[in-house]
Amino acid sequence: MRGLLIAFEGLDQSGKQTQAETLAARLSSAGRTVRQLSFPDYDTPIGSEIGRALQGEREYGPDVMQLLYVANRYERKNEVIRARIAGEVIICDRYLASSVAYGEAHGLDAKWLLEIQKHLPQPDITFLLDIAPEVSARRKTQDRDKFERDMALLGRVRDSYMHLIIDSWVRLDADRDRTEVAADVWAAVKKHL
């Protein structure tokens, strides 16, 4: 069986984790070997540093933050390559496009952000779970990190995601019932199995 790399992108609270878990369960039930990754991966040395920065314990500029996010994905690069070669389906809750969208929203160059990630495995399918920043805020009212609280930033992130859409992307309205979104995700993934 052919390995697949699937990324779920979108604003916080857009349903990325829910849809990744739902898809993983469905693929496992269909007999596929599935590996789920979530970025940032706070269990790695670089990921733990990202966590400290997001909680305000460290103060890094936008360029350093994006370099940390990208390096965090490079920490898992070989694992992703091996799993894909072995025919596994790798499902990522955030992946390459997050650095571009959030970095560009902070004034960084999108081309540079794409360039520094070109040696990472590229997704076969990227799902953009699209919601408005107001929906993100409504879905999570407490314990929001500094990026989640910045509504203007989230608006710029959403705009950047919209400019990133290419043919391998599937944009879904995620301000709907999660089962409707999951049905659309499954319909798109089946075409690649």
N, C-alpha and C positions, 0 to 999 in steps of 0.2 A: 504494500500500500504506500501511496505517496504521502510524504510528510507535508504538513501545512503549518504556516505561521500566521496566526490571526491576532490582530490588535484591536482593542476597544479603546477609543479616544473620546474625549468630551470634557465638559466642565465637571467639577466635583458635584456629586449627587445626581449625575445624569443616568446612573444605573449601570455603569461599567462593570462593577464587581458582580452585581446580580445577574447581568446577562452573560458574563464570562462563566460564572458558576452554573447557570442553567444550560448553556451550550456544552460545557464540559460533561455534565451529567448525561445529557442526551447523546453525545458522541460516545461516552463510555458504555452506555446501554446498547449502542449500535456496534459495540465490539472494538472500538478504536482505543488506542493508548493515548492518553491525554496528559499533558503537563501544563500546569497553570503557573504563571509568573505575574507578579505585580510590581510595578515600578512607581516610586522608588522602592527598592528592596532593602528595608531597614535592617535586615539580618546580616548584611555585609559591612565591612569596615567603612566603605564610602557611604553606604546607605545610612549608617548610624550617624555620620557627620551631617548628612542632609537632614535627618530628623532633628538634630540639635539646632540647625539653622532655622528650620520651619517653626520651632518652638521659641525662637528668639534668643537662644543661648549663644549663637554665633551671628556675626554680621558680615555677610558676603555681598558683593555686588552681583548684579544679574548675570554677568559673564561667568563669574566663578560658580554661581549656582548651576548654570546650564552645563558647565564643564563637569561638575560633580554628577549631575543627572546622567549625562552621556557616559561618564566613566563607570557609573553604577550599572548601566546596561552592558558595557564592555566586560564587566566582571562576570556576566552570564553568557557571553558570546559563544564560547566553546560548548557549553551545555546545550544551547539552542541549536547550534550546528549539528552536534551529535544526535540530538533527539530528532531533528528533521530528517537526517540521513537514515535513521532507524525507522522512519515511517510514522513517527508520533505526530500528534496535533499539539502544537504549542499555542496556548491562549494567553495573551498578555493584557493585563489591566494597565493601560498606558504603555506607550512604547516610543518610537521615534518622533512622531508628530507632536507629542506633548512639549518636547524641548523647543521645537520650532514655534509652536503657537504661543507658549508662555514666554519664550525668549523674545520673540518679535513684539509681543505685547509690552515688554520691558524696554523696547528700543533697540534690540540687537538685530543684526543682519540675518535674515532668514537663509540666505545662500550659505553663509558661514555655518549656521546650525545644521543645515543639510549636509554640507561637505564633511564636517567632523564625524558624521554618523554613517558615511557611505560604506564603511567597511564592516558595519554590523549587518546581520541577516535582515533582508528586507521582507516586509509582510506580504503574504499572498492576498490577504483581504484586510482592509482597515475599516472598521465600523466607526462612524462618527455618530455618537448618540447626542443629538442636538437638543439642547434646552436653552432657554433664556437665563441670564444671570439671576433674575428675580425668582425663577423656579428653583435654582440651586440654593438660594438663601432660604426659601420657604421650606425646602426639604430637610435642611439642617440648620437649626437656629442656635445651637450651642457648640462650644469647643471648635469653632472654625479657626483654622490657622490664618496667618497674616495675609496670604493670597486669597483665601476663601472669603475674607471680609471686605476685600477691595472690589466693589461692584464695577467701577470704571475699568479696572484691569480685566475683570472677567468678560466684560463686553468686548474689549480689544482681543482677548484670547479667542472668543467665539468668532470674531471677524477673521482672525488669522486662520483658524481651522477652515473656514469657508473658502479662503483663497488657496488652501493646500489641496483641496479635493482633486484627485486624479481618477483615472478609470478603474483602478483596483479598489477604490473606496466605495462604501455604501453609506449614504447619509440617511439616518432614520430620525423621525420625530420622536424623541424620547419623553415627551410630555404626554404620554398615553399610558394605558394599562400595560404593565410589564409583560403580560402574556401575549399581547398584540405585538410588542416589540420583539419578544422571543420568537414568535412565529415568523416574522420578517427576517430575523437573523438566521434561523434554521433554513429558510427557503434560499437564502443567498449562499450559505455554506454548502448545502447539498449539491450545488452546481460544481463544486470543486472536489467533491469526494470521488 
